[in-house]
Amino acid sequence: MTTKDTLIQKLQDKTAKIGILGMGYVGMPLAVVFAEKGFNVLGIDPDQRKVDTFKKGISYIQDVPTETVARLQKAGKLDMTADFAALAEMDAVSICVPTPLRKTGDPDMSFIVSATEQLSKYVHKGMVIVLESTTYPGTTRELMTPMLTRNGESGLVVGEDLFICFSPERVDPGREDWTTYNTPKVMGGMTAACAEVATAWYAGAIETVVPVSSVEAAEMAKLLENTFRMINIGMVNELALMCERLGVDVWEVIDAAATKPFGFMKFTPGPGLGGHCIPIDPLYLSWKMKEMNYNAKFIELASEINTNMPRYVVSRVLEALNDRGKTLKGNKVLVLGVAYKPDIDDVRESPAFDVIALMMKKGAKVEYHDPYIPHIHHEHEGWKMSSIPDADLMEKVAGADAVVIITNHKNYDYKAILDKAQFIFDSRNAMGKMGKASEKVVRL
Ligand SMILES: NC(=O)c1ccc[n+]([C@@H]2O[C@H](COP(=O)([O-])OP(=O)(O)OC[C@H]3O[C@@H](n4cnc5c(N)ncnc54)[C@H](O)[C@@H]3O)[C@@H](O)[C@H]2O)c1
């Protein structure tokens, strides 16, 4: 049997050892899916606190129940370590490390580089490696593969001894209908044999695997998905600015357009883009294109509009306070929700930070409440804040000169908030018709 056939056999009969490099929002759910389907999985993460929490049988990822972590650990299906030497034992490795931006706005490839450096020490014949981190087209071929083969010096031939692929992660944290298991998984290989091996592996745990002809096609597919969202959100944010000037209710316009059963997809405006993906991933593409002397115009434009939304929200709050004979300076503002989207505990890139910072600069006394986020820390500005306790929420709502809704968490009692508040700026239309009908509420 060839190395490829032996590896496929091991993956299909689930005797292959699976390593997940990077056990965060993406890596942990993926590790759980593989373990649930009978693979023996080892998560490898340099964050010792995560490893210690896991070892206590506790989940630190909201979408993964503690019961699941404890059960899989007890069954010997899922384990975790901070020791990279464990990679030597692995037959198959998925890389799920962060791909943020540097302060300059350029891709920060340091996590992919350090994970690949570690992996290259232990890479061996009969190993399959899948990069899951979102990145620019060319990463798998131009950056990762030469490191893994030590520029060919390892003697390992890609597609014969070593199998390298890119498969973008599409998980949407907090979502229950589309999960890591049932969301189709695009798979692009360095060679057809690479894709064949990785497809055999992932098909043992994930409902649908969609092979494509190259790693670049898979890398680009992910960027298309997230660029599509970013540009449409930018477009609808601009629509909100235009509607305000026209004196037209943007929310009514969107709902009306959304009754069209074909050719339209509903996007909603808001205080700005958040999360680890939508504001960042398209910039990986525009950065790569700049290297090729091409300016990704749609991305730049949408990014500019979206980045300006927190400032726009603050200007609208200020204007509405002015209409009520008040200002921001010296007055109390209560921000409701700082997570980047409803019902999750993630604040990465949340526009709440900019909105709060801008209002503080205008002299407002800002507090926040978020049922999922006990503390926040603005790294650039250096301030820290804690959520007001749940028990004090209604008293604080009543005492605030302005309540500013940034995240439309479902578990808020908006009716009670409306009853108590003096004035509400609703940047998400969280209050819907109730907000539209109330003179206390100004909507984006
Ligand atoms: N979170 C999402 O919703 C989502 C969705 C789709 C795609 N993605 C992409 O998936 C990738 C991972 O994102 P995430 O949200 O899981 O990030 P995360 O920060 O939650 O997790 C990354 C993990 O990698 C670990 N890590 C850092 N350096 C490492 C190294 N050298 N070796 C091994 N582990 C290392 C970190 O300690 C952390 O636990 C990113 O490229 C992201 O863009 C994320």
The ligand as an SDF file (V2000), in Angstrom:
LIG
                    3D

 44 48  0  0  0  0  0  0  0  0999 V2000
  -14.2870   32.7340   15.7500 N   0  0  0  0  0  0  0  0  0  0  0  0
  -14.9510   32.5980   14.6220 C   0  0  0  0  0  0  0  0  0  0  0  0
  -16.1370   32.8070   14.5790 O   0  0  0  0  0  0  0  0  0  0  0  0
  -14.2660   32.1730   13.3330 C   0  0  0  0  0  0  0  0  0  0  0  0
  -15.0630   31.7420   12.2660 C   0  0  0  0  0  0  0  0  0  0  0  0
  -14.4620   31.3390   11.1000 C   0  0  0  0  0  0  0  0  0  0  0  0
  -13.0840   31.4020   10.9790 C   0  0  0  0  0  0  0  0  0  0  0  0
  -12.3160   31.8480   12.0240 N   0  0  0  0  0  0  0  0  0  0  0  0
  -10.8670   31.8580   11.8490 C   0  0  0  0  0  0  0  0  0  0  0  0
  -10.3200   30.7750   12.5720 O   0  0  0  0  0  0  0  0  0  0  0  0
   -9.0530   31.1320   13.1140 C   0  0  0  0  0  0  0  0  0  0  0  0
   -9.0400   30.9260   14.6110 C   0  0  0  0  0  0  0  0  0  0  0  0
   -9.9680   31.8030   15.2010 O   0  0  0  0  0  0  0  0  0  0  0  0
  -10.5320   31.6080   16.6640 P   0  0  0  0  0  0  0  0  0  0  0  0
  -11.7190   32.4840   16.7570 O   0  0  0  0  0  0  0  0  0  0  0  0
  -10.6850   30.1680   16.9910 O   0  0  0  0  0  0  0  0  0  0  0  0
   -9.3220   32.2120   17.5410 O   0  0  0  0  0  0  0  0  0  0  0  0
   -9.0930   32.0690   19.1130 P   0  0  0  0  0  0  0  0  0  0  0  0
   -8.2350   33.1950   19.5190 O   0  0  0  0  0  0  0  0  0  0  0  0
  -10.3820   31.8160   19.8100 O   0  0  0  0  0  0  0  0  0  0  0  0
   -8.2540   30.7180   19.2430 O   0  0  0  0  0  0  0  0  0  0  0  0
   -6.9780   30.5530   18.7590 C   0  0  0  0  0  0  0  0  0  0  0  0
   -6.2140   29.6490   19.7060 C   0  0  0  0  0  0  0  0  0  0  0  0
   -4.9110   29.4470   19.1440 O   0  0  0  0  0  0  0  0  0  0  0  0
   -3.9790   29.4140   20.2160 C   0  0  0  0  0  0  0  0  0  0  0  0
   -2.6540   29.6630   19.6810 N   0  0  0  0  0  0  0  0  0  0  0  0
   -1.9900   30.8320   19.5280 C   0  0  0  0  0  0  0  0  0  0  0  0
   -0.7760   30.6030   18.9950 N   0  0  0  0  0  0  0  0  0  0  0  0
   -0.6710   29.2770   18.8060 C   0  0  0  0  0  0  0  0  0  0  0  0
    0.3470   28.4360   18.2910 C   0  0  0  0  0  0  0  0  0  0  0  0
    1.4870   28.9220   17.8300 N   0  0  0  0  0  0  0  0  0  0  0  0
    0.1130   27.1150   18.2490 N   0  0  0  0  0  0  0  0  0  0  0  0
   -1.0510   26.6020   18.6950 C   0  0  0  0  0  0  0  0  0  0  0  0
   -2.0510   27.3500   19.1920 N   0  0  0  0  0  0  0  0  0  0  0  0
   -1.8610   28.6660   19.2400 C   0  0  0  0  0  0  0  0  0  0  0  0
   -4.4900   30.4690   21.1680 C   0  0  0  0  0  0  0  0  0  0  0  0
   -3.9820   30.2670   22.4680 O   0  0  0  0  0  0  0  0  0  0  0  0
   -6.0030   30.2580   21.0860 C   0  0  0  0  0  0  0  0  0  0  0  0
   -6.4610   29.3560   22.0660 O   0  0  0  0  0  0  0  0  0  0  0  0
   -8.7990   32.5720   12.6770 C   0  0  0  0  0  0  0  0  0  0  0  0
   -8.0720   32.5590   11.4790 O   0  0  0  0  0  0  0  0  0  0  0  0
  -10.1930   33.0800   12.4190 C   0  0  0  0  0  0  0  0  0  0  0  0
  -10.1760   34.1380   11.4740 O   0  0  0  0  0  0  0  0  0  0  0  0
  -12.8860   32.2120   13.2030 C   0  0  0  0  0  0  0  0  0  0  0  0
  1  2  1  0
  2  3  2  0
  2  4  1  0
  4  5  1  0
  4 44  2  0
  5  6  2  0
  6  7  1  0
  7  8  2  0
  8  9  1  0
  8 44  1  0
  9 10  1  0
  9 42  1  0
 10 11  1  0
 11 12  1  0
 11 40  1  0
 12 13  1  0
 13 14  1  0
 14 15  2  0
 14 16  1  0
 14 17  1  0
 17 18  1  0
 18 19  2  0
 18 20  1  0
 18 21  1  0
 21 22  1  0
 22 23  1  0
 23 24  1  0
 23 38  1  0
 24 25  1  0
 25 26  1  0
 25 36  1  0
 26 27  1  0
 26 35  1  0
 27 28  2  0
 28 29  1  0
 29 30  1  0
 29 35  2  0
 30 31  1  0
 30 32  2  0
 32 33  1  0
 33 34  2  0
 34 35  1  0
 36 37  1  0
 36 38  1  0
 38 39  1  0
 40 41  1  0
 40 42  1  0
 42 43  1  0
M  CHG  2   8   1  16  -1
M  END
$$$$
